[in-house]
């Protein structure tokens, strides 16, 4: 079996650390498939929100809290999963998380009311948080050090590919076959990812046993802390706007289902190229990827608020938004893990946890704003949050540039 042969090459974490193994790209691709499956399930509510809410007999804002439930649980699962599973084979942990994803999608398909849907989304949060927290760290162990940036970019390509397919396919399928059919597709994708990981991931013993106290130590590192604050700002703004983008396209831009599906497809396709752009910038400075993504989100959201009633402007702005968002995950992940290479799993867990908190914050604020002030209020918040992120990154880069010469002078002295 392929996984057995691979296990002979990476039979424990210590060996993987001391002698770099050949690049195990099939395993990296399997992790990419897992990210794709999880993000597909996570993003689907945004594209099926209107029919989902109508079917369950709740408001759009209430249905949007399915996103919040996933994010809240994911926020706890992300840092706790590496700690609670610290002594287990990382391959088995990842497979277990994919099984939880399968159960979540099954429950969603048969949900008849909001509580059942929320239970399903809670399970998704557990799977999402755990998998995301460990994916980057495990990807780093599957390739030589020189190939890590490429592996990281490939893993997070799963996010971009999911945005290419999840939103437009979800909108189209929900209109033709019903919103539940969209989650049937997501379930099949999750099972395919589970099979791929079972056959390609090697046995990966933990390199160390993470402790809860280590989370505090990693979070206190200035570079990690700055990345976490940036996530809270920019990602909350993105999800406040994107979670409720369908009401904007329907009620403000006046687009029909076909045009909405096409706009979401453009969002996703642009995201694929945004991921490539982010990966290229990460090689120079991860903060450049974050800076570019946040700045473009602010620009796109401003265009929607100001000119969203013009259909083609809203569609174009959403395309730019898709390009921008795809630059963020790889940028933030590289920013945090490069500052904590000795505790990559914990750094990944903290970053994923903060991502989920930001998603929950954005979904809650977006839901309240949409229900009380109308659909354009959500992208309005996205503008302010993204601009705050831009200011933060510029301040951090300015501080770093000043600190470097001082450190050099001290070394000379």
N, C-alpha and C positions, 0 to 999 in steps of 0.2 A: 504494500500500500504506500502511496506517495508520502503520506504524513509520517509513516514509520521511517522511510528512508531519510526524510528531512530531519526527523528527530535525532537520527544518528549524527547529523552535522551540527545540531544545536541542542545538546542533551542537557545542558544546564546553563543558568544565567552567568555563572562565573566564567565558564569557558567562552561564552559569547562575548564577554567583556574583554578577556585577556587576548584572544585571538579572533580577529574579525573574520566572520564567515563569508563565503561567497554570497552575492545578492540573491535573496529568495523572492524574486519578483512575483511568482504566483501567490505567495502569502500576502504580499502587499496589495495585490489586486483583489484578493478575497476580503481584506479589510476595507478596501474602497467600496466593494459591493455591500458590505455591512453598513457603512456610512450612508450609501445611497438608499438602502432599504429603510433605514431609520428616518432619514430626512424626508423621504417620500411620505412615510406615514405621518410625520410631524407636520409637513406643509399642507397636506390634503385639506384640512378644515378651512383654510383660507379660500380655496377654490370652490368648495361645496357648501359654504357657510349659509347661503340663503336657502337652498332647498333643504339642508339639514335642519335648520331652525324651524322651517315650516312643517316638516315631517314630525318633529318631536314636540311641536306646539310651544316653542319658547321664542324669546326675542333674539335678534341677531347678536346683541351684546352678551346675552346669557350663553348662547351657543359658542361664542368666542372664548368662553372660559374653559372650554375643552383644551384650548391651547395653554391656558394658565395652569390647569391641573397637571399637564405633562411637564411644564417648566418647573413648577414648585417641587414635584417629586424628583425631577432630574437634578435640581439644585442640591438636594441632599444625597442622592445616589452617587453623583460624580465624585465627591471627595471620600465618601464612605466605602465605595466598592473596592478601591485598591487596598484600603486598610482591612476591611472585613474578609477579603479573599486573599490576604497577603501571603499565605502559605500554600496556596493552590496553584496548580499548573495554569498558566495564563491562557493557554489554548482552551482548556475546559471552561474557564470562566467566560470567555468570549462566546463559546457555543451555547452556554447556559443563558446568556443575555439575549441571544438570537431566538432561543425557544420562548422566552418571555415576550419578545416582539410578536411571535406567531400567535400566542394566546391573546395578546392585546388586539390584534387585527380581527381575530375570530369573534371576540366579544363586541367589537365595534360593528361588525357586519350584522349582528343579530340584536343590537341595542334597540329598545322600543321606547326608552325615555332618557332624560338627561342624566339621572344617577348612574344608570348602567354605562352610558357613554363615558362618564367621568371615571368610573372604575377602570374601563379599558384604557383610557388616556393616562391614568395613574401608572398602570403597568408599563405603558410605553415610556413614561418618564423614567422608571427604574431601569429599563433596558437602554434607553438613550443616554442617560447620564453615565451609567457604568461603562458602556461601550466607548463613548466619546472620550472619557477620561483616560482610557488606556490605549486607544488605537494609535495615537501618535507615538507614545512611548514604545509600544511593541513594534511599530513600523521602524523605529530607529534601531531595533535589535535585529531586524531581518536583512539589513543591508550594511555595507561598509560605511565608515564615517563620511567619506567623500560623496556618497550617494544619498545621504540623509535629506538634503533639501529637495531632491527629485522625488524621493519616497513620500515626504510630507506633502508636496504639491499633488502627487498622484492620489494619495488618500483623500485629500480634501477636494479633489475633482469630483468625488462622489456627491458632494454638496451641490456643485454646479450642474451635474447631470440630472440630479433629482429635481432641481428647479426648472430644468429644461422640460422634464416630462411630467412631474407631479401636478403643477398648477394647470397647464393647458389640458392635459389628459383628464384630470379631475373635473374640470369645468365641463368638458365635452361629454364625458361618460355620465356625469350626474344629470345632464340635460337629456340624454338619450336613453340611458338604462337605469337611472336613479343613483343617488349618492352612495348607496351601499356597494354598488358594483365597483366604484372606485377603490374601495377598501379591499374588495376581493382581489383586484389587481395588485394592491400593495402587499397583501398576504402572500401571493405567489412570488413576488419579488423577494420578500423576506425569507421564504423557504429556499429559494435559489441561492441566496447569500449564505444561509446556514450550511447548505450542501457544499458550497465552494470552500468555506472555511474548514469544514470537517476533512476535506481531502487535501488541502494545501498548507494549512498552518502547522508548523512544527511544534513539538512539545517545548514549552518555554517555562522553565522553573523561575520563580521570582528571584531577581537579583538581590533583593533585600526585603525585609518585612516592614512596610510603611507603618508609622505610628501616627496617632491623632496629633500628638505634639509636634510632629514634623510639619503638619499643615500650617501651624502658626509660624514656624520658623521660615518656611518658604514664602508665606504671604507677606512677611515683614521685609523681604528683600525689596529695595526700592523699585527696581525694574519690573518685578512681578506685580507689585502693588499698583504701579502706574498702568500696566496693561489691564489689570482687573477694573480699575476705575474707568478706563477707556471703553471696556466692554459694556459696563453698566450704562454709560451715556449713549454710545452709538447704537448698540444692539437693541436697547429699549426703544429708541427712536425708530429703528427699522421695523420692528415688529408691531409697534403701534400703528404705523402706516400700512404695512403689507398685510397684516391679518385682516384688515377691513378694506382692502383694495377693491374687492368685488362691488361693495355698495357704491364706492366712488365711481367705478367704471359704469355701473348701471344707472345710478341716480343723478350723477353730475355730468359725466361725459355722454350719457345716453347711448351707450354701445349695446348691441344685441349679443346673444350668447356666442355666436360665431366670432364676432369681433373681440369679445373678451377672451376667448380661447386663444385667438391669434396674438393678442397683446401679451398674454401670460406666456405663450410660447416664445415670443421675442424676449421677454424678461429672462427666461431660462437660457436661451441660446446666447444672449449677451453675457449671462453669468458664466458660461463655459469659457468665454474669452477673458472675462474678468479674473477668473481663477488663474489662467495662464499669465496674465499681467501681474497679478499678485505674487505668483511664484517667482517671476523674474525680478520683481522689486525686493523680495525677501532675501535674495542672494546679496543684495547691496546693504539693505537695512530693513528689517521687518516693519519698522515704524512708517516707512514710506508707503507700504501697502495699506496700512491703516489710514494714513493721512489722505491718500488718494481716494480710498473707498468712502470715508466719512465726508470728504469735500463734495464728491459727486452725488452722494445721497442728499446732502443739503441742497444742492443745485436742482436735482430732479424733483424733490418734494416741494421746493419753492415754485417750480413751474406748474406742478399739479394744483397747488393752492391758488395761484394767480390766474392760470389759464386752463384749468381742468375741465371746463365746460366745452372746450374745443376738443373733439374726439381724437384727432391725430396728434395733438400736443400731449394729451394725457398718455396715449400709447407710446409716443416717443420718449417721454419722461420716464415711463415705467421701464422701458428698455435700458435707458441709462442707469436707472436704479438697479436693475438686475446685474449689469456689469459691475457696478460699484459694490454691491453687497458681497459678491463672490470674492472680492479682494480681501475681505475682512477675516474670515476664519483662519486662512493660512497665515495671514499677517499677525493676528493676535496670538495664535498658537506658537509660531516661531519666536515671537517677542518674549513670551512667558517661558517657554522651555529652554531657550538659549541663555536665560538668566538663572536656570536651575537644572543644568544638565545632570547633576548628581542626584536629583530627585524629580526626574521627568514625569513619573506617574502622578506624584502629588501635585506638581505644577499643572499637569493636564487636568487633574481632578478639580483643582481650584478654578481653573479657567472655564471648564465646562460648567461647574456649579454657578459661576458668575454669569455665564451665558444664559443659563436657565432662569436665574433670577431676573436678568434683563428682559428675557422673553416674557416672563410672567408680568413684570412691571409694565412692559409695553402693551401686552394684551389687555391688562386690567385698565390702564389709563386710556387706551384706544377705545375699549368698550364703553367706558363711562363717557368719554368725549363724544363718540358717535351717537349714543343714545340721547345725550343731552344737547349737544351743539351741532350735530349733523356730521356727515361723512368727511368733510374737508378738515375737520378739527384734528383728526388723527395724523394726516401728513403734516399739518401745522406743527404738531409736537415733534414730529420727526426732524423738521428743519432746525428747531432750537437744540435738540439733543445732539444731532450730528455736528452742528457748529461748535457746540461745547467740546465735543471730542476732538475736533480740529485744533482748537485752542490748546487743549491738554497736550496733544502730541507735539505741537510746535514748542510749547514750554519745556517739555521733557528733552527734546532734541537740542534746544538752546542751552539747557543746563548741562547736558552731556558734553556738548562741544566746548563749554567753558571748563568743565572738570578735567578733560583730557590733557590740555597743556599744563594744568596745575600738577596733575599726577606725573607727567613727564619731568617737570622741573624738580619735583621731590625725589624722583628716581635718580636724576643727575646729581642732586645734592648728596 
